[in-house]
C-alpha cells in the first residue's frame, strides 16, 4: 500500500466507544496512519458526516478509506485485515486459515452480544445481570 492510500483513512467514533476502540487499535497495530474524527453521541442529531457515510444506522464507528465508508466494528476489522495484511505476513489481525478466522469471528460476536451492552457507554456483563 502506498503512503497516499494509507493517509486517506479516517475513523469517525466516540473516544469511549469500545467497538470503535478495537478498530483504532487494529489500525495502530498494523501501522496504518489515520485521521480521527470525534462524534458527539450526546446530541440528538448525528453530524452530517455520519448521516452521509452511514445513512442507514447513523452510528459509529465508521472507517472511511479513500472516500468509501465501512461501518460496524467487525466489518471494519475484517476490512483492515484484508487491505493492510499481506498473505503469509506475520502482522495479521485474523488467523491465516479459514477455521481460525471462523473461531475468531465467533468469539468477537460472543463478546459483542453477551458481554458488552450496547445501551450506552457503560460496559456491563450480561451474565452478571442475569445472576449467573
C-alpha positions in Angstrom: 0.0 0.0 0.0 1.4 3.4 -0.9 1.6 6.2 1.6 -1.1 8.2 -0.2 -3.5 5.2 0.3 -2.7 4.9 4.0 -3.1 8.6 4.7 -6.6 8.5 3.2 -8.1 6.7 6.3 -10.5 8.4 8.6 -12.1 7.0 11.8 -15.3 8.5 12.9 -16.1 7.5 16.5 -16.6 8.4 20.1 -13.4 8.1 22.2 -15.0 5.8 24.8 -16.8 3.5 22.4 -15.3 0.1 22.9 -16.5 -1.1 19.4 -14.6 1.8 17.8 -11.5 1.3 20.0 -11.0 -2.1 18.5 -10.8 -0.6 15.0 -8.4 2.1 16.1 -6.2 -0.4 17.9 -6.2 -2.6 14.8 -5.1 0.3 12.6 -2.3 1.2 15.0 -1.2 -2.5 15.4 -0.7 -2.7 11.6 1.0 0.7 11.4 -1.8 2.4 9.4 -1.9 6.2 9.7 -5.4 7.6 10.1 -7.3 10.8 11.0 -9.6 10.6 14.0 -12.9 12.5 13.9 -14.8 12.6 17.3 -18.6 12.2 17.1 -20.6 13.6 20.0 -23.1 10.9 20.8 -24.8 13.1 23.5 -26.5 15.3 21.0 -29.8 14.3 19.4 -28.8 14.6 15.8 -25.8 12.9 14.2 -23.2 15.0 12.3 -23.6 15.5 8.6 -20.6 13.2 8.1 -22.2 10.3 10.0 -25.5 10.9 8.2 -23.7 10.8 4.8 -21.4 7.9 5.5 -23.8 5.7 7.4 -27.3 6.8 6.4 -29.0 3.5 7.4 -27.9 3.2 11.1 -26.3 6.6 11.7 -24.0 5.0 14.2 -20.2 4.9 14.8 -17.6 3.6 14.3 -17.2 4.4 10.7 -13.9 3.9 8.8 -13.6 6.0 5.7 -10.9 4.8 3.2 -10.4 6.7 0.0 -13.8 8.3 0.4 -15.7 5.0 0.9 -17.3 4.1 4.3 -17.0 0.8 6.1 -19.5 0.6 9.0 -19.6 -1.7 12.0 -16.6 -2.6 14.1 -16.3 -6.3 13.0 -16.7 -5.3 9.3 -14.0 -2.7 9.8 -11.6 -5.2 11.4 -12.1 -7.6 8.5 -11.5 -4.8 6.0 -8.4 -3.6 7.8 -7.0 -7.2 7.8 -7.8 -7.7 4.1 -6.4 -4.4 3.0 -3.3 -4.0 5.1 -2.2 -7.6 5.8 -0.5 -9.4 3.0 -0.9 -13.2 2.8 1.8 -15.0 4.8 2.7 -11.8 6.7 3.1 -12.2 10.4 1.3 -8.9 11.2 -2.3 -10.1 10.8 -5.4 -9.4 12.8 -7.1 -12.7 11.9 -5.6 -16.2 11.6 -4.5 -17.2 8.1 -6.6 -20.4 8.0 -10.4 -20.3 7.5 -11.2 -22.3 10.6 -9.1 -20.0 12.8 -10.8 -16.9 11.3 -14.2 -18.5 12.0 -13.2 -19.1 15.6 -12.1 -15.5 16.0 -15.3 -14.2 14.4 -17.4 -16.5 16.8 -15.7 -15.1 19.9 -15.9 -11.5 18.7 -19.6 -11.9 18.1 -20.0 -13.6 21.5 -18.3 -10.6 23.2 -20.5 -8.2 21.3 -23.7 -9.9 22.2 -23.1 -11.5 25.6 -20.5 -9.3 27.4 -20.8 -5.8 26.1 -24.1 -3.9 26.4 -24.9 -1.6 23.6 -27.2 0.6 25.7 -24.8 3.5 26.4 -21.2 4.0 27.2 -21.3 1.8 30.4 -20.0 -1.7 29.9 -21.7 -4.4 32.0 -21.6 -8.1 31.9 -25.0 -9.5 30.9 -24.1 -12.7 32.7 -23.8 -10.8 36.0 -27.1 -9.1 35.4 -28.8 -12.5 35.0 -27.4 -13.6 38.3 -25.1 -16.3 36.9 
